[in-house]
């Protein structure tokens, strides 16, 4: 079994600003091999900005981001994918005028092991049977939930070491939300390390090995997922109790 204490992703003193506005004000967190870590917080807390900074999509004002012990400073998002740090963005970002199969193949663009790529596509179809049924359908004609499945499947085609999920349940029907969280749990149980950013605090913390609570650009609480789920402050702020 892998050493659960090995830190794959470490963020220290991260600050991000939009113009004169500080969106992230000095954030520290880490993700260890084999964990499912949830970062929760209200809309506007700075969660998505944090992920964008980690993946090179947003300039960093200060701080350090390390992946597998090496700094990510100066690297583009495309470099990170090759190293195994992969994000499913908020809003899904599927290639709408390409088929489901073509979208999945785009996830494997850094690979040249054709037989394994074909095997991985079948594995994705096993996780998401609905995608298999519609494999030749254009992504843009699918429902929001189906597109979320496709975005997750495409990310898995890269064989990520750490999978970053940004608000995967946003805007989905209750039934589809259940399915997405079920799949996140399944992906994690298959050995993929996951950083889950979610407004749905209850569902995110139920799955989490550990969690971080973010408010106004700062981490205000951290602990085991179940501990945070039962914390009166968290329940009052995010679970309406």
C-alpha positions as CSV (number, residue, x, y, z in Angstrom):
1,X,0.0,0.0,0.0
2,X,1.2,3.5,-0.9
3,X,2.5,5.7,1.9
4,X,-0.5,7.8,2.9
5,X,1.7,10.4,4.3
6,X,3.4,11.3,1.0
7,X,2.4,14.8,0.1
8,X,1.6,15.1,-3.6
9,X,0.3,18.7,-3.6
10,X,1.4,21.4,-1.2
11,X,0.3,25.0,-1.3
12,X,2.0,27.5,1.1
13,X,1.1,31.2,1.6
14,X,-0.8,31.4,-1.6
15,X,-2.0,34.9,-2.5
16,X,-4.0,35.9,-5.6
17,X,-5.2,39.3,-6.5
18,X,-7.6,40.7,-9.2
19,X,-6.4,44.2,-9.7
20,X,-6.4,45.7,-6.2
21,X,-8.7,43.1,-4.7
22,X,-7.1,40.2,-2.9
23,X,-9.2,37.1,-3.6
24,X,-6.9,34.6,-1.9
25,X,-5.0,36.0,1.2
26,X,-2.4,33.5,2.2
27,X,-3.7,30.0,1.9
28,X,-1.9,26.8,3.1
29,X,-3.2,23.3,2.4
30,X,-1.9,19.9,1.3
31,X,-3.1,16.7,-0.4
32,X,-1.5,13.4,0.4
33,X,-1.3,10.3,-1.8
34,X,-4.6,8.3,-1.7
35,X,-6.6,11.1,0.0
36,X,-9.9,12.7,-1.0
37,X,-9.6,16.2,0.3
38,X,-12.6,18.6,0.1
39,X,-12.2,22.4,0.0
40,X,-15.6,23.9,0.9
41,X,-16.9,27.4,1.2
42,X,-19.6,29.8,0.0
43,X,-19.7,31.3,-3.4
44,X,-17.0,33.9,-3.7
45,X,-14.8,32.4,-0.9
46,X,-11.9,32.0,-3.3
47,X,-12.1,28.3,-4.0
48,X,-12.1,28.4,-7.8
49,X,-9.4,31.1,-7.8
50,X,-7.2,28.9,-5.7
51,X,-7.6,26.0,-8.1
52,X,-6.9,28.2,-11.1
53,X,-3.7,29.4,-9.4
54,X,-2.6,25.8,-8.6
55,X,-3.1,24.8,-12.3
56,X,-1.3,27.8,-13.8
57,X,-4.5,29.5,-15.1
58,X,-4.3,32.5,-12.8
59,X,-1.2,34.5,-11.9
60,X,0.1,34.1,-8.3
61,X,0.9,37.2,-6.3
62,X,2.8,35.3,-3.6
63,X,3.3,31.9,-2.2
64,X,4.6,28.5,-3.3
65,X,2.9,25.6,-5.0
66,X,4.7,22.2,-5.1
67,X,3.6,19.0,-6.9
68,X,5.5,15.8,-6.0
69,X,8.1,17.9,-4.2
70,X,8.9,20.2,-7.1
71,X,7.8,23.8,-7.6
72,X,5.2,24.6,-10.3
73,X,6.4,28.2,-10.7
74,X,6.6,29.2,-14.3
75,X,4.9,26.2,-15.7
76,X,1.8,26.2,-17.9
77,X,-1.3,24.1,-17.4
78,X,-0.2,21.8,-20.3
79,X,3.0,21.0,-18.4
80,X,1.0,20.0,-15.3
81,X,-1.1,17.5,-17.2
82,X,2.0,15.7,-18.4
83,X,3.1,15.5,-14.7
84,X,-0.3,14.1,-13.6
85,X,-2.0,17.2,-12.1
86,X,-5.3,17.4,-13.9
87,X,-8.4,19.6,-13.4
88,X,-12.1,19.2,-14.3
89,X,-13.0,22.9,-14.5
90,X,-16.2,24.6,-13.3
91,X,-18.5,24.7,-16.2
92,X,-17.1,21.4,-17.6
93,X,-15.4,22.8,-20.8
94,X,-16.3,19.9,-23.1
95,X,-15.6,20.2,-26.8
96,X,-19.2,20.8,-27.9
97,X,-18.7,20.1,-31.6
98,X,-16.9,16.8,-31.0
99,X,-18.4,13.5,-30.2
100,X,-18.1,11.8,-26.8
101,X,-15.4,9.4,-28.1
102,X,-13.5,12.3,-29.6
103,X,-13.6,14.2,-26.3
104,X,-12.2,11.2,-24.5
105,X,-9.4,10.9,-27.1
106,X,-8.5,14.5,-26.4
107,X,-8.0,13.5,-22.8
108,X,-5.3,11.1,-24.1
109,X,-3.5,13.5,-26.3
110,X,-0.3,13.3,-24.3
111,X,-0.3,9.5,-24.7
112,X,0.7,7.2,-27.6
113,X,-0.1,3.8,-26.1
114,X,-3.0,3.1,-28.5
115,X,-4.1,-0.3,-27.0
116,X,-4.2,1.1,-23.5
117,X,-6.0,4.2,-24.7
118,X,-8.7,2.0,-26.2
119,X,-8.8,0.0,-22.9
120,X,-9.2,3.2,-20.9
121,X,-12.1,4.4,-23.1
122,X,-13.9,1.1,-22.3
123,X,-13.1,1.6,-18.6
124,X,-14.6,5.1,-18.8
125,X,-17.7,3.6,-20.5
126,X,-17.9,1.1,-17.7
127,X,-18.0,4.0,-15.1
128,X,-20.4,6.1,-17.2
129,X,-22.7,3.7,-19.2
130,X,-24.7,6.7,-20.4
131,X,-21.6,7.9,-22.3
132,X,-21.3,4.5,-24.0
133,X,-24.9,4.7,-25.2
134,X,-24.2,8.1,-26.7
135,X,-20.5,7.6,-27.8
136,X,-21.1,9.1,-31.3
137,X,-23.3,12.0,-30.1
138,X,-21.9,15.6,-30.1
139,X,-21.0,16.7,-26.6
140,X,-22.9,20.0,-27.1
141,X,-26.2,18.2,-27.5
142,X,-26.0,16.5,-24.1
143,X,-27.5,17.5,-20.7
144,X,-25.4,19.3,-18.1
145,X,-25.0,16.2,-16.1
146,X,-23.9,14.1,-19.1
147,X,-21.4,16.8,-20.0
148,X,-20.0,16.7,-16.4
149,X,-19.6,12.9,-16.7
150,X,-17.8,13.5,-20.0
151,X,-15.5,16.1,-18.5
152,X,-14.6,13.7,-15.7
153,X,-14.0,10.9,-18.1
154,X,-11.8,13.0,-20.3
155,X,-9.7,14.0,-17.2
156,X,-9.4,10.3,-16.2
157,X,-8.0,9.5,-19.7
158,X,-4.8,11.4,-18.7
159,X,-4.3,8.9,-15.9
160,X,-3.9,11.6,-13.3
161,X,-1.9,11.4,-10.1
162,X,-4.1,14.1,-8.5
163,X,-7.5,14.9,-9.9
164,X,-8.9,18.4,-9.2
165,X,-12.7,18.7,-9.4
166,X,-14.1,22.3,-9.4
167,X,-17.8,22.3,-8.3
168,X,-18.8,19.1,-10.2
169,X,-22.4,19.2,-8.8
170,X,-23.1,22.8,-9.7
171,X,-26.4,23.3,-11.7
172,X,-27.3,19.6,-11.8
173,X,-30.6,17.9,-10.9
174,X,-30.7,16.0,-7.5
175,X,-30.5,12.6,-9.3
176,X,-27.5,13.7,-11.3
177,X,-25.8,15.2,-8.2
178,X,-26.2,11.7,-6.5
179,X,-24.6,10.1,-9.5
180,X,-21.7,12.5,-9.7
181,X,-20.8,12.1,-6.0
182,X,-21.1,8.3,-6.4
183,X,-18.6,8.4,-9.2
184,X,-16.2,10.7,-7.3
185,X,-16.3,8.2,-4.5
186,X,-15.7,5.3,-6.9
187,X,-12.8,7.1,-8.6
188,X,-11.2,7.7,-5.2
189,X,-11.7,4.1,-4.1
190,X,-9.9,3.0,-7.3
191,X,-6.8,4.8,-6.0
192,X,-7.0,8.2,-7.6
193,X,-6.0,11.1,-5.2
194,X,-8.7,13.8,-5.4
195,X,-9.0,17.4,-4.4
196,X,-12.7,18.3,-4.5
197,X,-13.9,21.9,-4.4
198,X,-17.6,22.1,-3.6
199,X,-20.3,24.4,-2.4
200,X,-22.3,21.3,-1.4
201,X,-20.5,21.0,2.0
202,X,-22.5,18.1,3.3
203,X,-21.9,15.8,0.4
204,X,-18.3,16.9,0.0
205,X,-17.4,16.3,3.7
206,X,-19.2,12.9,3.7
207,X,-16.7,11.7,1.1
208,X,-13.6,13.5,2.4
209,X,-10.6,12.0,4.2
210,X,-9.9,15.6,5.3
211,X,-11.5,18.9,4.6
212,X,-10.6,22.6,4.6
213,X,-13.1,25.4,5.1
214,X,-12.5,28.6,3.1
215,X,-14.0,32.0,3.9
216,X,-13.1,35.4,2.3
217,X,-9.9,34.1,0.8
218,X,-8.6,32.4,4.0
219,X,-8.6,28.8,5.3
220,X,-10.6,29.1,8.6
221,X,-10.9,25.5,9.6
222,X,-9.4,22.1,8.8
223,X,-9.9,18.6,10.0
224,X,-11.1,15.1,9.1
225,X,-14.2,15.2,6.9
226,X,-16.5,13.6,9.5
227,X,-15.2,15.9,12.2
228,X,-16.0,19.0,10.1
229,X,-19.3,17.6,9.1
230,X,-20.3,17.4,12.8
231,X,-18.9,20.7,13.8
232,X,-21.6,23.1,15.0
233,X,-20.0,26.1,13.2
234,X,-19.8,24.3,9.9
235,X,-23.4,23.0,10.3
236,X,-24.7,26.5,11.1
237,X,-22.8,28.2,8.2
238,X,-23.1,25.6,5.4
239,X,-25.8,23.1,6.3
240,X,-28.5,25.5,7.5
241,X,-28.6,24.1,11.1
